[in-house]
Amino acid sequence: MDLFNWISLGIAPISSVITWFAARRMRNNSTLQSLQNTIDMLIDKNTELYNKIVEQAAEMSEMKVELIALRKQIKPTTKKPKKQ
């Protein structure tokens, strides 16, 4: 066997190892991209839910103010029953 044959025999395993490393890196990048997309989706959903909670908290505080005003209106007109 001459030098050319030895080189041709060595190129095949070396090129397959290089291909394996490149494919591995692409798989890792694809996985990272998928995870990033999932995180972005969760952040959007979390922001949407947070905004709904803030809106409902504001509505609740308005309702509490209205409830206090209604209690003040009702209080003078109602009489407490006498204890026997």
C-alpha positions as CSV (number, residue, x, y, z in Angstrom):
1,M,0.0,0.0,0.0
2,D,1.3,3.4,-0.9
3,L,0.8,6.7,0.8
4,F,-2.3,7.6,-1.2
5,N,-4.1,4.5,-0.1
6,W,-3.3,5.2,3.6
7,I,-4.5,8.8,3.2
8,S,-7.7,7.8,1.5
9,L,-8.4,5.2,4.3
10,G,-7.8,7.9,7.0
11,I,-10.0,10.5,5.4
12,A,-13.2,8.6,5.7
13,P,-13.2,8.2,9.5
14,I,-12.0,11.7,10.0
15,S,-14.7,13.2,7.8
16,S,-17.4,11.1,9.5
17,V,-16.2,12.4,12.9
18,I,-16.3,16.0,11.6
19,T,-19.8,15.4,10.2
20,W,-20.9,13.9,13.6
21,F,-19.6,17.0,15.5
22,A,-21.3,19.4,13.0
23,A,-24.6,17.5,13.3
24,R,-24.4,17.4,17.1
25,R,-23.9,21.1,17.2
26,M,-26.9,21.7,14.9
27,R,-29.0,19.5,17.1
28,N,-27.9,21.4,20.2
29,N,-28.7,24.7,18.5
30,S,-32.1,23.4,17.4
31,T,-32.8,22.3,21.0
32,L,-31.7,25.7,22.3
33,Q,-33.9,27.5,19.8
34,S,-36.9,25.3,20.7
35,L,-36.3,26.1,24.4
36,Q,-36.0,29.8,23.7
37,N,-39.3,29.7,21.7
38,T,-41.0,28.0,24.6
39,I,-39.7,30.5,27.1
40,D,-40.9,33.4,24.9
41,M,-44.3,31.8,24.6
42,L,-44.5,31.4,28.4
43,I,-43.4,35.0,29.0
44,D,-46.2,36.3,26.7
45,K,-48.8,34.1,28.4
46,N,-47.5,35.2,31.8
47,T,-47.7,38.9,30.8
48,E,-51.2,38.4,29.5
49,L,-52.3,36.7,32.8
50,Y,-50.6,39.4,34.9
51,N,-52.4,42.2,33.0
52,K,-55.8,40.4,33.6
53,I,-55.0,40.1,37.3
54,V,-54.1,43.8,37.5
55,E,-57.4,44.7,35.8
56,Q,-59.4,42.5,38.1
57,A,-57.6,44.0,41.2
58,A,-58.6,47.5,40.0
59,E,-62.2,46.4,39.5
60,M,-62.2,44.8,43.0
61,S,-61.0,48.0,44.6
62,E,-63.7,50.0,42.8
63,M,-66.3,47.5,44.0
64,K,-65.0,47.8,47.6
65,V,-65.4,51.6,47.5
66,E,-69.0,51.2,46.1
67,L,-69.7,48.6,48.8
68,I,-68.5,50.9,51.6
69,A,-70.7,53.7,50.1
70,L,-73.8,51.4,50.0
71,R,-73.2,50.3,53.6
72,K,-73.1,53.9,54.7
73,Q,-76.4,54.6,52.9
74,I,-78.0,51.5,54.4
75,K,-76.7,52.0,57.9
76,P,-78.8,55.0,59.0
77,T,-82.0,53.6,57.6
78,T,-81.9,50.2,59.2
79,K,-82.9,49.7,62.8
80,K,-81.3,47.0,64.9
81,P,-83.8,44.6,66.5
82,K,-84.3,45.0,70.2
83,K,-82.8,42.3,72.3
84,Q,-85.3,40.5,74.5
